[in-house]
Amino acid sequence: MIRQNSEELQGLKEQYENLELSAENKQVIDDYIACKDARADRMAEKLYEKGMKDVKRRIRVKKLIRRCVVLAAIVGVVLVEYDKNDKRWDKLDKILKLFPDAEETVSEEA
């Protein structure tokens, strides 16, 4: 496709050069072509910038999601450990209640 476009462009260039036009008319056509090319270049540049902004935004969102998942996992582990420690304290309280005089000794020492 690119080769075909290049061949067509070369053919049109030869036809253009063979036209019997004044220098002024050729200058107008050249300016018109240059303006269209510049506009197409600017449009391509803007589309590229827009695409890069979208890509950067998606990368930020993915990083945020990963961080939230890691944070949720950490919070889950902390809650499980807290629950285990809480159950251990309950067991320790039950054991201490089996020995009433041990509680009195501990409170007197404190």
CORKAJO-V206602 format. One record per residue. N is the residue number from 1. RES is the residue in three letters. SS is DSSP state (A for helix, B for strand, O for the rest). PHI is phi as a letter, one per 30 degrees, with the letter a starting at -180 (none if undefined). Layout:
BEGIN
n: {N | N}
res: {RES | RES}
ss: {SS | SS}
phi: {PHI | PHI}
END
This chain:
BEGIN
n: {1 | 2 | 3 | 4 | 5 | 6 | 7 | 8 | 9 | 10 | 11 | 12 | 13 | 14 | 15 | 16 | 17 | 18 | 19 | 20 | 21 | 22 | 23 | 24 | 25 | 26 | 27 | 28 | 29 | 30 | 31 | 32 | 33 | 34 | 35 | 36 | 37 | 38 | 39 | 40 | 41 | 42 | 43 | 44 | 45 | 46 | 47 | 48 | 49 | 50 | 51 | 52 | 53 | 54 | 55 | 56 | 57 | 58 | 59 | 60 | 61 | 62 | 63 | 64 | 65 | 66 | 67 | 68 | 69 | 70 | 71 | 72 | 73 | 74 | 75 | 76 | 77 | 78 | 79 | 80 | 81 | 82 | 83 | 84 | 85 | 86 | 87 | 88 | 89 | 90 | 91 | 92 | 93 | 94 | 95 | 96 | 97 | 98 | 99 | 100 | 101 | 102 | 103 | 104 | 105 | 106 | 107 | 108 | 109 | 110}
res: {MET | ILE | ARG | GLN | ASN | SER | GLU | GLU | LEU | GLN | GLY | LEU | LYS | GLU | GLN | TYR | GLU | ASN | LEU | GLU | LEU | SER | ALA | GLU | ASN | LYS | GLN | VAL | ILE | ASP | ASP | TYR | ILE | ALA | CYS | LYS | ASP | ALA | ARG | ALA | ASP | ARG | MET | ALA | GLU | LYS | LEU | TYR | GLU | LYS | GLY | MET | LYS | ASP | VAL | LYS | ARG | ARG | ILE | ARG | VAL | LYS | LYS | LEU | ILE | ARG | ARG | CYS | VAL | VAL | LEU | ALA | ALA | ILE | VAL | GLY | VAL | VAL | LEU | VAL | GLU | TYR | ASP | LYS | ASN | ASP | LYS | ARG | TRP | ASP | LYS | LEU | ASP | LYS | ILE | LEU | LYS | LEU | PHE | PRO | ASP | ALA | GLU | GLU | THR | VAL | SER | GLU | GLU | ALA}
ss: {O | A | A | A | A | A | A | A | A | A | A | A | A | A | A | A | A | A | O | O | O | O | A | A | A | A | A | A | A | A | A | A | A | A | A | A | A | A | A | A | A | A | A | A | A | A | A | A | A | A | A | A | A | A | A | A | A | A | A | A | A | A | A | A | A | A | A | A | A | A | A | A | A | A | A | A | A | A | A | A | A | A | A | A | A | A | A | A | A | A | A | A | A | A | A | A | A | A | O | A | A | A | A | A | A | A | A | A | A | O}
phi: {none | d | d | d | d | d | d | d | d | d | d | d | d | d | d | d | d | d | d | c | b | d | d | d | d | d | d | d | d | d | d | d | d | d | d | d | d | d | d | d | d | d | d | d | d | d | d | d | d | d | d | d | d | d | d | d | d | d | d | d | d | d | d | d | d | e | d | d | d | d | d | d | d | d | d | d | d | d | d | d | d | d | d | d | d | d | d | d | d | d | d | d | d | d | d | d | d | d | c | d | d | d | d | d | d | d | d | d | d | d}
END
